Amino acid sequence: MTQQPQAVIELIPASQFSIGELTSIYNQTRVDYMVPMPMNAERLAEYIETYDVDLERSLVAMDGSGMRGVAMLGVRADRAWVTRLGVIPGTRKGGVGTALVRGLLEQSGLLGIDFNMLEVIKNNTPAHQLFFKLGFYEVGELLILRRAPLVPPIEPMIADARRLERYEALDLIGDDRGAQPWTNQSETLHHVTDISGLRLTLGDGSTGWLVYQRQKFLLSRFIYKTDTGDPAMMAYAFLSHLHHQYPRLDTRLENIHVSDPHLPGFRKMGYIESFRRIEMWRGEPPASLVHSK
Ligand SMILES: CC(C)(COP(=O)(O)OP(=O)(O)OC[C@H]1O[C@@H](n2cnc3c(N)ncnc32)[C@H](O)[C@@H]1OP(=O)(O)O)[C@@H](O)C(=O)NCCC(=O)NCCS
């Protein structure tokens, strides 16, 4: 039977609230979250922009006493993304989370989209169960990795290395890499600044490339490919060049597939796992996302 909210809950488009109000409700829903991720208004605005969050189709749950929960919908060609879901602690287990996610699915349905994606932190049982109940299924496990600068600095592996400008990097990642996690899709990289890349050819003929974002204190958003050769070796090679070039920067990567064959190269370079997410889908990926280079 369909679960109904106990109190009278109204779902209102998030576009009717200010970024400050949305930041406040989001933070209130996450006070006890497994991985603390508080946001400020500036960061939420950037998040909305970077991930194509459609505030007209995102929802705030209200009852007589105010905002009770929030859920946002990212919208891109043929796919939608459920994100920022949260219900304030005292209101949970009353059907509000279900109502919010159902509301988002209805919105993506109205756009003619029946492929919805999300990620949930591993062992977040309430959210995982809720998504299962609403028809999402698991497709894989994703790693969130970090690397602190190492002393002494890394020596670059001998290779023919060529720096790629932003336009070359964006061209290289293309737009047909299959159904990647939302954060790592090409659209995301198109929306952010400071993207560049590196193309390497090793002495044994192995070739590959890395595209990344470099901010003042941080390297992130890696997209990479081994064209020829061993992926673990190629990862070590491009990471050795990158970390040699930027010895003082921290690195944070999100949503790397646990089965990615490049991972041994990352581990050897000092990357450690912060936590894991479960990737979940609802519906089948459309043909436009299945094709991969
Ligand atoms: C996940 C969350 C949004 C659920 O909101 P909610 O309003 O409590 O959800 P509902 O009352 O609609 O519950 C729906 C289903 O979720 C599951 N669920 C909810 N709380 C649960 C719990 N504590 N343990 C196990 N399952 C739970 C159940 O399957 C439940 O159905 P049931 O009541 O028939 O058993 C809420 O717990 C929350 O805000 N958590 C912190 C933020 C968060 O984890 N966000 C999701 C990030 S991906």
The ligand as an SDF file (V2000), in Angstrom:
LIG
                    3D

 48 50  0  0  0  0  0  0  0  0999 V2000
   16.3860    9.0260    4.0420 C   0  0  0  0  0  0  0  0  0  0  0  0
   15.2820    9.9720    4.5550 C   0  0  0  0  0  0  0  0  0  0  0  0
   15.1360   11.1230    3.5810 C   0  0  0  0  0  0  0  0  0  0  0  0
   13.9690    9.1960    4.6500 C   0  0  0  0  0  0  0  0  0  0  0  0
   12.9520   10.1320    4.9650 O   0  0  0  0  0  0  0  0  0  0  0  0
   11.6320    9.6850    5.7700 P   0  0  0  0  0  0  0  0  0  0  0  0
   10.6660   10.7930    5.7020 O   0  0  0  0  0  0  0  0  0  0  0  0
   12.0100    9.1740    7.0930 O   0  0  0  0  0  0  0  0  0  0  0  0
   11.1610    8.4760    4.8490 O   0  0  0  0  0  0  0  0  0  0  0  0
    9.7510    7.7380    4.8490 P   0  0  0  0  0  0  0  0  0  0  0  0
    9.0480    7.9540    6.1500 O   0  0  0  0  0  0  0  0  0  0  0  0
    9.0230    8.1110    3.6310 O   0  0  0  0  0  0  0  0  0  0  0  0
   10.2090    6.2080    4.7870 O   0  0  0  0  0  0  0  0  0  0  0  0
   10.0740    5.4980    3.6140 C   0  0  0  0  0  0  0  0  0  0  0  0
   10.8280    4.1940    3.6990 C   0  0  0  0  0  0  0  0  0  0  0  0
   12.2280    4.4250    3.8970 O   0  0  0  0  0  0  0  0  0  0  0  0
   12.7440    3.3710    4.7140 C   0  0  0  0  0  0  0  0  0  0  0  0
   13.2060    3.9180    5.9900 N   0  0  0  0  0  0  0  0  0  0  0  0
   13.0120    5.1480    6.4890 C   0  0  0  0  0  0  0  0  0  0  0  0
   13.6360    5.2730    7.6740 N   0  0  0  0  0  0  0  0  0  0  0  0
   14.2180    4.0790    7.9270 C   0  0  0  0  0  0  0  0  0  0  0  0
   15.0480    3.5890    8.9710 C   0  0  0  0  0  0  0  0  0  0  0  0
   15.3580    4.3500   10.0330 N   0  0  0  0  0  0  0  0  0  0  0  0
   15.5180    2.3370    8.8740 N   0  0  0  0  0  0  0  0  0  0  0  0
   15.2190    1.5490    7.8130 C   0  0  0  0  0  0  0  0  0  0  0  0
   14.4460    1.9660    6.7740 N   0  0  0  0  0  0  0  0  0  0  0  0
   13.9620    3.2080    6.8540 C   0  0  0  0  0  0  0  0  0  0  0  0
   11.6400    2.3980    4.9400 C   0  0  0  0  0  0  0  0  0  0  0  0
   11.6520    1.4810    3.8780 O   0  0  0  0  0  0  0  0  0  0  0  0
   10.4330    3.3020    4.8550 C   0  0  0  0  0  0  0  0  0  0  0  0
    9.2820    2.6220    4.5490 O   0  0  0  0  0  0  0  0  0  0  0  0
    8.3700    2.0010    5.7470 P   0  0  0  0  0  0  0  0  0  0  0  0
    8.0330    3.1630    6.6220 O   0  0  0  0  0  0  0  0  0  0  0  0
    7.2170    1.4300    5.0140 O   0  0  0  0  0  0  0  0  0  0  0  0
    9.2100    1.0050    6.4350 O   0  0  0  0  0  0  0  0  0  0  0  0
   15.6500   10.4990    5.9770 C   0  0  0  0  0  0  0  0  0  0  0  0
   15.9580    9.4090    6.8030 O   0  0  0  0  0  0  0  0  0  0  0  0
   16.7810   11.5020    5.9970 C   0  0  0  0  0  0  0  0  0  0  0  0
   16.5970   12.7020    5.7770 O   0  0  0  0  0  0  0  0  0  0  0  0
   18.0040   11.0330    6.2890 N   0  0  0  0  0  0  0  0  0  0  0  0
   19.1810   11.9140    6.3500 C   0  0  0  0  0  0  0  0  0  0  0  0
   19.5680   12.4470    4.9800 C   0  0  0  0  0  0  0  0  0  0  0  0
   19.7450   11.3380    3.9680 C   0  0  0  0  0  0  0  0  0  0  0  0
   20.1970   10.2470    4.2960 O   0  0  0  0  0  0  0  0  0  0  0  0
   19.4200   11.6430    2.7110 N   0  0  0  0  0  0  0  0  0  0  0  0
   19.5270   10.7320    1.6020 C   0  0  0  0  0  0  0  0  0  0  0  0
   20.8330   10.9120    0.9210 C   0  0  0  0  0  0  0  0  0  0  0  0
   21.0020    9.8450   -0.4520 S   0  0  0  0  0  0  0  0  0  0  0  0
  1  2  1  0
  2  3  1  0
  2  4  1  0
  2 36  1  0
  4  5  1  0
  5  6  1  0
  6  7  2  0
  6  8  1  0
  6  9  1  0
  9 10  1  0
 10 11  2  0
 10 12  1  0
 10 13  1  0
 13 14  1  0
 14 15  1  0
 15 16  1  0
 15 30  1  0
 16 17  1  0
 17 18  1  0
 17 28  1  0
 18 19  1  0
 18 27  1  0
 19 20  2  0
 20 21  1  0
 21 22  1  0
 21 27  2  0
 22 23  1  0
 22 24  2  0
 24 25  1  0
 25 26  2  0
 26 27  1  0
 28 29  1  0
 28 30  1  0
 30 31  1  0
 31 32  1  0
 32 33  2  0
 32 34  1  0
 32 35  1  0
 36 37  1  0
 36 38  1  0
 38 39  2  0
 38 40  1  0
 40 41  1  0
 41 42  1  0
 42 43  1  0
 43 44  2  0
 43 45  1  0
 45 46  1  0
 46 47  1  0
 47 48  1  0
M  END
$$$$
